[in-house]
Amino acid sequence: MQNALTVDVEDYFHVAAFARQIDPSTWDRFPLRVERNTHRLLDLFAERGVRATFFVLGWVAERCPDLVRAIAQQGHEVACHGYSHQLVYGQTREEFRAETARSKACLEDQARQPVLGYRAASYSITKQSLWALDILTELGFSYDSSIFPVHHDRYGIPGSPRWPYRLEMPNGASIIEFPPSTALVGRQSLPVAGGGYFRIYPYWLTRFGLTRINRAEARPFIFYLHPWEVDPEQPRIRAGWLSTFRHYTNLGRCEERLRQLLRDFQFAPVKEVLEQSAIPMLGDSSVLANA
């Protein structure tokens, strides 16, 4: 079964975990490592013959245009990760629209391909920011991958659907939501979509959860990773214990775990996985507000 492999192209100093320590106005003062680390992933994917979807931050794209071109030229899908990696529910509608439009236009110009997919910084489309979906349809996006069906201190809509579904917007347009993957263990939804969960869990637990999705539930999963997660030599940022734990745990083991994941499962870009899936219509997005 083909599963969706995704990369959120941002640098180590962009993450929400360090938002209190690092002001976006100072980002240009930090050593840029995202280009080298993304090429590291591109080389690994080429070695394995795997294609993926790269959700690229507009801020990165403007500074690394050759990187976006390389992603597209190697047969991967280019998608949008917003512009400034700010939490959607912390922005006004006008700020969100302007930044997302800016990023999408930049990526399409560099990649020479339509940008159909969007993923919010830190999965920050929540009950408080479902209005962002309307704006995404107005800007021409076909799918989103931002609504995590879990409890978390920063994101999530617990009880929302676990599989791809189509939402009809008040403006008459619709958008497909591909939620980050969770596995049912008893009555609990265990997040197994990647990122910090992939580094913190033992690998056998991730493999168990993803195998359960493919075999027991006969569904494709979606997996994500960041380029900084294969970079154990990145500069260390002083932060609280929880942010430090989430960001730095097992950075040195992540690349080998990723290699094992690519051996254990089959992958393709999000667009192709969605094209192969039967996607039900959920109805109006207000349904999610009651999840």
N, C-alpha and C positions, 0 to 999 in steps of 0.2 A: 504494500500500500504506500502511495506517495504521501508524504507529510510535508508541511510547509516549514522551510528553514529561513530564518530571518536574522538580520543583523541591524542593531540600532547604532548608527554611525555617529558617535559623539565622543568627546574626550573625557579623561578622568576628572577634569575640573568643572565639567558641565553638570555633574550628577546632583540631583535634588538633595542627597544626603549631606552635601557640603554647602548648601545654599546659605547657611548662616555664617560660614567662614569665608566664602568667596563671593564678592559682588560681580555681577556680569560685566560691569564697566572695567574690571581688571583682567578679564580673560586673556587679552592679548599679551599680558605680561608673563603668562605661563608657557613653558616649553610645549610646543605642539607635537603630540605623539600619535594622533589619530591616523595620519596618513600611512605611516610605517606599519602600525598595527593592523589597519584594514588590509594592506597589501599582504600581510602575514596570513590573514584569513583567506584572501583571494588565492594565494598560492596553495594553501591547504585544500580549498575547494577544487581547484584545478587538478591537483594531484589525485583527488578522489572522483573526479568527473561529476561534481555536484554543482547545481545552480541554485541560487538563493534570491531572496528579496532583501535589498538594502534600504532601510528607512534612514535617509540621510538628513541630518540637521542642516538647515539653511545656512547657519553661521559657518559651519564647516565647508559647505559647498562653495561659498563665496571666497574662501581662503584656499581651497584645494580643488580647483576646477578639474585638474587632470585626474584626480581620484575618481570623481563621478564619471568621467569619460571612460576610465579604465573599467569600472564596474559594469557599465553598459556594454562596452566593447567585448567583454568576456562572457556576454550572454546572460547576465543577471538582470533582474528587475530592479529598477530604481523607484523608490517610493519616498514619501515625505514624513519627516519626524518633527515638523514645525520649524520654526526659525531659531528661537532663543532658549529653548528648553525650559520654559516657564510652565508652571502648573496651570492647566486650562482654567480651573475654577478660581484661580487668582488673577485672571485677566478679565478685561471687559470684552464684550462681543466685538467691539470695534478693533481693539488690539489684536484679538485672536484672528479676525478676518484679515487684517492688514498683514500680519506676520505670516500667516499660512499662505496667502496669495503670493507674497514676495518669495517665499521658499519654493513653492510649486513652480512659479515662472522660472526661477533660477535653475532648478533641477531639470526642467523640460528643455531649457536652452542648452544645457551642458550635455545631457544624456541623449538628446535627439530622439526621445521616445515619450509617449504620454505618461504622465504620473497619475496612476489610478488609485493608489493606496495611501492611507494616512495612519500614523500611530502617534498618540499624544505622549508628551514627556511624562514619564512615571505613570503611564496608564490613567491620566487624570481626567478622563471623561467619566464623571460620576453622576449621581442623581442631581447634584448641584450644577452640572455643566452639560446636561443633555442637549441644550440649545446649540452646542458646537456641531452636532450632527446636521442640523439644518444648514449651517454655513458650509460644511463640507460638501453637501450636495450642490449648493449654489456655486461652489468653486469648481465643480466637475469631478469630484472624487467618486469612485465606484464602490470602494470598500474601506472599512475602518477596522483597526485591531487595537482598541483602546479600553474596552469594557471588561475588566477582570471580574469573574464571578466568585469573589472571595472577600473575606473580612481582612482589612489591612489599615494601618494608621494613615496611609497616604492615598490610597486608591481603593477601587472595588465597588461593585454593586452585588452584594450577596443575594443568591437566589435567582440571578439573571441566567439566561440560557447558556449552556456549556458548548453548544455546537454552532456553526455558522447559520445565520438567519438573516432575512431581509426585513428592513424596517421601512414603513411608509411614512414620509415626512408631511407635516402640515402644508408645505408648499407644493405638494403633489409629486415630488421626486421620491426616490427610494435609495437606500444604501444597504450594502451587505455588511454585517458585523461578524468578524472572525475573532471570537474571544480567546485570550490566552488560555492554554489548556490546563484542565484540572482532571484528576483521576478520583473516582469514588472509592473510598476505602471505608467500608461499613456505611455509615450515614454522612461521613465527612468528605468534603471536596478538598483534595490535596493539590495545591498548586505545583505543577510539574513542567511548566512551560519554558524553564531555562533561567538565565541570569543568576541572581544570587541563590535561588533555590537549587540550581544545578551545581553550584560550587559548594554550598553548605551541606546539602544532603550527601550521603554516600552514593556512589554511582549506581549500585544495585537497586536503590530505592527509585531513582529516576527511571532506570530501565524497566523496573517492575510497573511503575505507573503508566509509562508510555506504551509498553506492550499491552497492558490491560485495555487502554483506549483503542489500539489497533485490533486486538483479537477479541476481547470480550464484548466490546461495544461497536466494533466494526466501523470505526470513525478515524479520520486523519487527525493528527494533532498539529499544533503550531509551536515551534521552538524559537527562542530568541537568545541572543548573546550580544555583548558589546565588545568593540575592539580592545578597550582597556582591560578586559577580563583575561586576555592572554598576555598581559604585560606586567609581570611581577616586579620589574625594575622601575615602575613609574614613581614619580615623587610622592612622598607621603604627606598627607594633609592632616593636621591636628584637628580632631573632632571628638564628639562624644563617643562613649563606648559602643552604643548601638549602631551608629553610622559607621564607625571603624570596623565593627564586626561584619556588617553587611557588605561593605565595600572590599575589604582586604582578605577575607577568609578564602584560603585555597586558590589564590591567584596562580601560584606556581604549579598547581595540578590541573588547571582548567583546560589547557590545550590538549593534553593527553586524553582527558575525559572526552573532549570534543572529537578527537580522532576515533575513539572507541564508539561514540554515538553514531558517527558517520559510517562505521562498519556494521553497526547493529540495525540501522533503520534506513529506509529510502526517503529521499528528499527531492523537492522541487520548489520553484518560486510560488508565492501565495496565489498569484493570478491563475496559474495552471491547476493548483489544487482546487481552487474554487470552481473552475470551469468543469472539473470532473465530479463535483459534489451536487447532490440534490439539496437545494436550499429553500426551506419553507418561508412563507411570509408571516411575520409575527404580528404585524399590524402597527398601530400608532406607537411612537416612542414613549408615550405616557405609560405604556405597560411597564417599562423598565423602572419608572419612578415608584411603582408599587411592589417591585420585586423584594 
